[in-house]
Amino acid sequence: MKTTPFTNKHIALGAKMADFAGYNMPISYTGINDEHQAVRNNAGVFDVSHMGEFILKGEHALDLIQRVTSNDASKLKNGQAQYSCLPNNEGGIVDDLLVYCIEENKVYMLVVNASNIEKDWNWISSHNTNNAEMHNISDKTALLAIQGPKATQILQPLTDVDILNLKYYTFVKGTFAGVENVLISATGYTGAGGVEIYFEDKDGAADKIWDSIFKAGAEAGIKPIGLGARDTLRLEMGFCLYGNDIDDTTSPLEAGLGWITKFTKDFSSKAIFEKQKAEGLTRKLVGFEMIDKGIPRHGYVIADEAGNDIGVVTSGTQSPSLSKAIGLGYVQKDFAGFDTNIYIKVRDKLLKAKVVKLPF
């Protein structure tokens, strides 16, 4: 398994470790519920250094991004980021990603999922017909997400840039904990506020930044958080997880990601998505909460009252914030309306649930 610059820190703190996308990652420290509540109510630190980062440069960088992503990156100004996806040629999704505009029309950073680094690099490279300059900086880039309502207050004394007023989906560059050229962004996936910090791990930068964050947050009770709580936090927001809720067979329109699918430019599968929009979708990703007792899990069948299959669960958990079981799943469009009763098949039983509005 690969390691991150913080792997030894996690092990020393007694984290429950497991293989995630080929990396030895912390799943939990004190327990998922405890860590989840720490982020919702206070502040927590996630090691997400396993994520992939690509730099695209030069006069053809934006053109390449426009052709491989569904969102319109030409709208981005310096210091702005956007959520997007890489459609394949069959109307599915290669990956979802973030696009950061470092220098308008010249320098961009793409942040991709850990499990898809090689796949995404190959996909983007195959479309790089105008020779945009591409650099895969994943292995030398460390990334921490400090999330929660108190995160920026804790971190502000560590940096020379204003992060208290950093707007959602914007970023700044500056010195952080004495380390120069740190990119600090507000693109978190927990819905709890906070920032992410990207930096090159050299000259002991990772240790310095980690130790400084926990020293600054000691009085406030900042905690290290594992990937287990990262999943429950994003699910409560109704955010998609690649490999669960979206993949090579799901379209962004089916997944409720029409807002990142812009038809004002040419990109992979544009014609397929235009046809879906014109003719209407046959299935949709919906959020649901359980009425009967039981926890929905990825892959469980969704049925109607008569027991006929109408879809599949893609994500599910017991929500720590709501104290109820929640899930996401694809259902036939006739069952996608709010308050529609659906049934989750659990060991030959039909457990009642209802479709609800996102976020949970």
C-alpha positions as CSV (number, residue, x, y, z in Angstrom):
1,M,0.0,0.0,0.0
2,K,1.1,3.6,-0.6
3,T,1.5,6.0,2.3
4,T,0.9,9.7,2.7
5,P,3.2,12.1,4.5
6,F,0.9,11.7,7.6
7,T,0.6,7.9,7.7
8,N,2.9,7.5,10.7
9,K,1.0,10.3,12.5
10,H,-2.3,8.3,12.1
11,I,-0.7,5.1,13.3
12,A,0.8,6.8,16.3
13,L,-2.6,8.3,17.2
14,G,-4.1,4.8,17.2
15,A,-6.2,5.2,14.0
16,K,-8.0,2.2,12.6
17,M,-6.2,1.9,9.2
18,A,-7.3,0.2,6.0
19,D,-6.6,0.1,2.3
20,F,-8.4,2.9,0.4
21,A,-7.6,3.3,-3.3
22,G,-4.3,1.6,-2.7
23,Y,-3.3,3.9,0.2
24,N,-3.0,3.0,3.9
25,M,-5.6,5.4,5.2
26,P,-7.2,6.2,8.6
27,I,-10.8,5.0,8.7
28,S,-11.5,6.2,12.2
29,Y,-9.8,7.2,15.5
30,T,-12.4,7.6,18.3
31,G,-15.4,6.3,16.2
32,I,-17.3,7.6,13.2
33,N,-20.2,9.2,15.2
34,D,-17.8,11.1,17.5
35,E,-15.7,12.3,14.6
36,H,-18.7,13.2,12.5
37,Q,-20.1,15.4,15.4
38,A,-16.7,17.0,15.9
39,V,-16.7,18.3,12.3
40,R,-20.4,19.4,12.3
41,N,-20.0,21.3,15.6
42,N,-16.4,22.2,15.9
43,A,-13.4,21.3,13.7
44,G,-11.6,18.2,12.4
45,V,-8.6,17.4,10.2
46,F,-8.7,15.0,7.3
47,D,-5.7,13.6,5.5
48,V,-6.7,13.6,1.9
49,S,-3.2,13.5,0.4
50,H,-4.3,10.4,-1.6
51,M,-6.2,12.6,-4.0
52,G,-4.7,13.3,-7.4
53,E,-3.5,16.7,-8.7
54,F,-2.7,17.6,-12.3
55,I,-1.3,20.9,-13.5
56,L,-2.3,22.0,-17.0
57,K,-0.4,24.9,-18.5
58,G,0.0,26.9,-21.7
59,E,-2.2,28.5,-24.4
60,H,-4.1,25.2,-25.0
61,A,-4.7,24.3,-21.4
62,L,-8.2,25.8,-21.2
63,D,-9.2,24.4,-24.5
64,L,-8.3,20.9,-23.3
65,I,-10.2,21.3,-20.1
66,Q,-13.2,22.6,-22.0
67,R,-13.2,19.5,-24.2
68,V,-12.9,16.9,-21.4
69,T,-15.1,18.4,-18.7
70,S,-18.8,19.0,-18.6
71,N,-18.8,22.4,-16.8
72,D,-17.7,25.7,-18.4
73,A,-14.2,26.4,-17.1
74,S,-14.0,29.6,-19.3
75,K,-16.1,31.3,-16.6
76,L,-13.3,30.9,-14.0
77,K,-11.2,33.9,-12.9
78,N,-8.0,33.7,-11.0
79,G,-8.6,32.3,-7.5
80,Q,-11.9,30.6,-8.5
81,A,-12.6,26.8,-8.6
82,Q,-15.5,24.8,-9.9
83,Y,-16.9,21.3,-9.5
84,S,-17.1,19.4,-12.7
85,C,-16.9,15.9,-14.3
86,L,-15.1,14.1,-17.0
87,P,-17.7,12.4,-19.3
88,N,-16.7,9.4,-21.3
89,N,-17.9,8.8,-24.8
90,E,-20.9,6.6,-23.8
91,G,-22.8,9.1,-21.6
92,G,-21.1,8.0,-18.4
93,I,-18.6,9.6,-16.0
94,V,-14.9,8.9,-16.0
95,D,-14.6,10.8,-12.7
96,D,-15.8,13.9,-10.9
97,L,-13.2,16.6,-10.1
98,L,-12.4,20.1,-9.1
99,V,-10.9,22.7,-11.5
100,Y,-8.8,25.5,-10.0
101,C,-8.0,28.6,-12.1
102,I,-4.5,29.6,-11.0
103,E,-3.8,31.9,-13.9
104,E,-6.6,32.7,-16.3
105,N,-6.3,31.0,-19.7
106,K,-2.8,29.8,-18.7
107,V,-2.5,27.6,-15.6
108,Y,-5.1,25.3,-14.0
109,M,-5.0,22.6,-11.4
110,L,-7.3,19.6,-11.6
111,V,-8.0,17.6,-8.4
112,V,-9.2,14.0,-9.1
113,N,-10.2,11.0,-7.0
114,A,-7.4,8.8,-5.7
115,S,-8.7,5.6,-7.2
116,N,-8.9,7.3,-10.7
117,I,-5.5,9.1,-10.9
118,E,-4.1,6.9,-13.7
119,K,-7.4,6.5,-15.5
120,D,-8.0,10.2,-15.5
121,W,-4.5,11.1,-16.6
122,N,-4.8,8.7,-19.5
123,W,-8.2,10.0,-20.5
124,I,-7.1,13.6,-20.5
125,S,-3.8,12.8,-22.2
126,S,-5.7,11.0,-25.0
127,H,-7.6,14.3,-25.7
128,N,-4.5,16.5,-25.5
129,T,-4.2,16.8,-29.3
130,N,-2.8,20.4,-29.1
131,N,0.0,19.5,-26.7
132,A,-1.0,21.5,-23.6
133,E,1.6,21.2,-20.9
134,M,0.6,18.5,-18.4
135,H,2.2,17.7,-15.1
136,N,1.0,14.9,-12.6
137,I,2.0,16.3,-9.2
138,S,0.0,13.9,-7.2
139,D,2.9,12.1,-5.5
140,K,4.6,15.2,-4.3
141,T,1.4,17.1,-3.2
142,A,0.1,16.8,0.4
143,L,-3.5,17.8,1.1
144,L,-5.3,18.3,4.4
145,A,-8.9,19.3,4.7
146,I,-9.7,21.1,8.0
147,Q,-13.5,21.2,8.2
148,G,-16.0,22.5,10.6
149,P,-17.6,25.8,11.7
150,K,-14.6,26.7,13.9
151,A,-11.9,25.6,11.4
152,T,-11.0,29.0,9.9
153,Q,-10.9,30.8,13.3
154,I,-8.4,28.2,14.5
155,L,-6.2,28.4,11.4
156,Q,-6.2,32.2,10.7
157,P,-3.3,32.9,13.1
158,L,-1.2,30.4,11.1
159,T,-1.3,32.3,7.8
160,D,-0.7,35.7,6.3
161,V,-3.8,35.5,4.0
162,D,-7.4,36.2,5.0
163,I,-9.2,32.8,5.2
164,L,-12.0,34.0,7.5
165,N,-13.7,35.7,4.5
166,L,-12.8,33.1,1.9
167,K,-15.9,32.5,-0.3
168,Y,-17.1,29.0,-1.2
169,Y,-15.2,27.7,-4.3
170,T,-12.5,30.3,-4.1
171,F,-8.8,29.9,-3.1
172,V,-5.7,31.9,-2.1
173,K,-2.0,31.3,-2.1
174,G,0.3,32.3,0.8
175,T,2.4,31.2,3.7
176,F,0.9,28.8,6.2
177,A,2.6,27.7,9.4
178,G,5.9,29.1,8.0
179,V,5.6,27.0,4.8
180,E,5.5,29.1,1.6
181,N,3.4,28.6,-1.5
182,V,0.5,26.9,0.2
183,L,-2.8,26.9,-1.7
184,I,-5.8,27.3,0.7
185,S,-9.2,26.7,-0.8
186,A,-12.8,26.6,0.4
187,T,-14.1,23.7,-1.7
188,G,-14.9,21.2,1.1
189,Y,-17.1,18.2,0.7
190,T,-18.7,18.1,4.2
191,G,-21.1,21.0,4.2
192,A,-19.6,22.1,7.5
193,G,-17.3,24.9,6.3
194,G,-13.6,25.1,6.5
195,V,-10.6,24.9,4.1
196,E,-8.3,22.6,2.3
197,I,-4.6,23.2,2.2
198,Y,-2.4,21.9,-0.7
199,F,1.4,22.0,-0.4
200,E,4.6,20.3,-1.6
201,D,5.9,17.9,1.0
202,K,9.6,18.9,1.2
203,D,11.9,20.0,4.0
204,G,9.6,18.6,6.7
205,A,6.6,20.8,5.6
206,A,4.0,18.0,6.3
207,D,5.1,17.6,10.0
208,K,5.4,21.3,10.5
209,I,1.9,22.0,9.2
210,W,0.2,19.0,10.9
211,D,1.8,19.9,14.3
212,S,1.0,23.6,13.9
213,I,-2.6,22.9,13.2
214,F,-3.1,20.7,16.3
215,K,-1.2,23.1,18.5
216,A,-3.3,26.0,17.3
217,G,-6.5,24.0,17.7
218,A,-5.7,22.3,21.0
219,E,-7.7,24.6,23.2
220,A,-10.7,24.4,20.8
221,G,-10.5,20.6,20.8
222,I,-9.7,20.0,17.1
223,K,-9.6,16.3,16.2
224,P,-8.1,14.1,13.5
225,I,-10.9,12.6,11.4
226,G,-10.9,9.4,9.4
227,L,-12.5,8.5,6.0
228,G,-15.5,6.9,7.7
229,A,-16.8,10.2,8.9
230,R,-15.9,11.9,5.6
231,D,-18.4,9.5,4.0
232,T,-21.3,10.1,6.5
233,L,-20.7,13.9,6.3
234,R,-20.8,14.0,2.5
235,L,-23.8,11.7,2.4
236,E,-25.8,14.0,4.7
237,M,-25.2,16.8,2.2
238,G,-26.4,14.5,-0.7
239,F,-22.9,14.8,-2.4
240,C,-22.0,12.0,-4.9
241,L,-19.2,9.6,-4.2
242,Y,-17.5,8.3,-7.3
243,G,-17.7,4.5,-7.5
244,N,-20.9,4.5,-5.5
245,D,-23.4,7.1,-6.8
246,I,-21.7,8.0,-10.1
247,D,-19.5,5.9,-12.4
248,D,-18.8,5.0,-16.0
249,T,-22.5,3.9,-16.5
250,T,-24.3,6.9,-14.9
251,S,-24.9,10.3,-16.6
252,P,-24.5,13.6,-14.8
253,L,-28.1,14.4,-15.6
254,E,-29.4,11.2,-14.0
255,A,-27.2,12.0,-10.9
256,G,-28.7,15.4,-10.5
257,L,-25.6,17.1,-11.8
258,G,-27.3,19.0,-14.7
259,W,-26.0,22.2,-13.0
260,I,-22.4,21.2,-14.0
261,T,-23.4,20.1,-17.5
262,K,-23.1,23.2,-19.8
263,F,-24.3,22.9,-23.4
264,T,-22.6,26.2,-24.4
265,K,-19.5,24.3,-25.5
266,D,-18.4,21.1,-27.1
267,F,-17.3,18.2,-24.8
268,S,-17.4,14.4,-24.7
269,S,-21.0,12.9,-24.7
270,K,-22.6,16.3,-25.2
271,A,-25.0,14.9,-27.9
272,I,-26.0,12.0,-25.6
273,F,-26.8,14.4,-22.7
274,E,-28.7,16.8,-25.0
275,K,-30.8,13.9,-26.1
276,Q,-31.5,12.8,-22.5
277,K,-32.5,16.4,-21.6
278,A,-34.8,16.6,-24.6
279,E,-36.5,13.2,-24.3
280,G,-36.5,13.0,-20.5
281,L,-34.6,10.7,-18.1
282,T,-35.7,7.1,-17.4
283,R,-34.1,7.1,-13.9
284,K,-32.9,9.6,-11.3
285,L,-30.7,9.6,-8.3
286,V,-32.8,10.4,-5.2
287,G,-32.3,10.9,-1.5
288,F,-34.5,8.8,0.8
289,E,-34.9,8.3,4.5
290,M,-36.0,5.0,6.1
291,I,-39.4,4.8,7.7
292,D,-39.0,1.2,8.8
293,K,-36.0,0.2,10.9
294,G,-33.0,-0.8,8.9
295,I,-29.9,0.6,7.2
296,P,-29.8,0.8,3.4
297,R,-26.4,-0.4,1.9
298,H,-24.8,0.0,-1.5
299,G,-26.2,-2.5,-3.9
300,Y,-29.5,-3.2,-2.1
301,V,-32.5,-3.4,-4.4
302,I,-35.2,-0.7,-4.3
303,A,-38.7,-2.0,-5.0
304,D,-42.3,-0.7,-5.2
305,E,-45.0,-1.8,-2.8
306,A,-45.6,-4.9,-4.8
307,G,-42.0,-5.9,-4.6
308,N,-41.1,-5.1,-8.2
309,D,-37.5,-3.9,-8.7
310,I,-37.4,-0.2,-9.5
311,G,-33.9,0.8,-8.7
312,V,-30.8,0.3,-6.5
313,V,-29.2,1.9,-3.4
314,T,-25.9,3.5,-4.1
315,S,-25.0,4.9,-0.7
316,G,-26.6,4.5,2.8
317,T,-25.8,5.0,6.5
318,Q,-27.2,5.8,9.9
319,S,-27.0,9.6,9.9
320,P,-25.2,10.8,13.0
321,S,-26.8,14.3,12.7
322,L,-30.3,13.1,12.2
323,S,-30.3,9.9,14.1
324,K,-32.1,8.2,11.2
325,A,-31.1,5.9,8.4
326,I,-30.7,7.7,5.0
327,G,-29.6,6.8,1.5
328,L,-29.1,7.7,-2.1
329,G,-30.2,5.5,-5.0
330,Y,-31.3,5.4,-8.6
331,V,-35.0,4.8,-9.2
332,Q,-37.4,4.8,-12.2
333,K,-38.5,8.4,-12.8
334,D,-42.1,7.7,-11.8
335,F,-40.9,7.0,-8.3
336,A,-38.5,10.0,-8.0
337,G,-41.1,12.6,-6.6
338,F,-40.7,13.9,-3.1
339,D,-42.7,11.9,-0.4
340,T,-43.0,8.9,-2.8
341,N,-42.9,5.7,-0.8
342,I,-40.3,3.2,-1.9
343,Y,-39.1,-0.1,-0.4
344,I,-35.6,-1.3,0.3
345,K,-35.1,-5.1,0.0
346,V,-33.2,-6.3,3.0
347,R,-32.9,-10.1,3.4
348,D,-36.2,-10.8,1.6
349,K,-38.0,-8.1,3.6
350,L,-39.4,-4.9,2.1
351,L,-38.5,-2.0,4.4
352,K,-40.4,1.2,3.8
353,A,-38.7,4.5,3.0
354,K,-39.7,7.8,1.4
355,V,-38.0,10.1,-1.2
356,V,-36.9,13.4,0.4
357,K,-35.3,16.6,-0.7
358,L,-31.6,17.0,-0.6
359,P,-29.5,17.8,1.3
360,F,-30.7,15.7,4.2
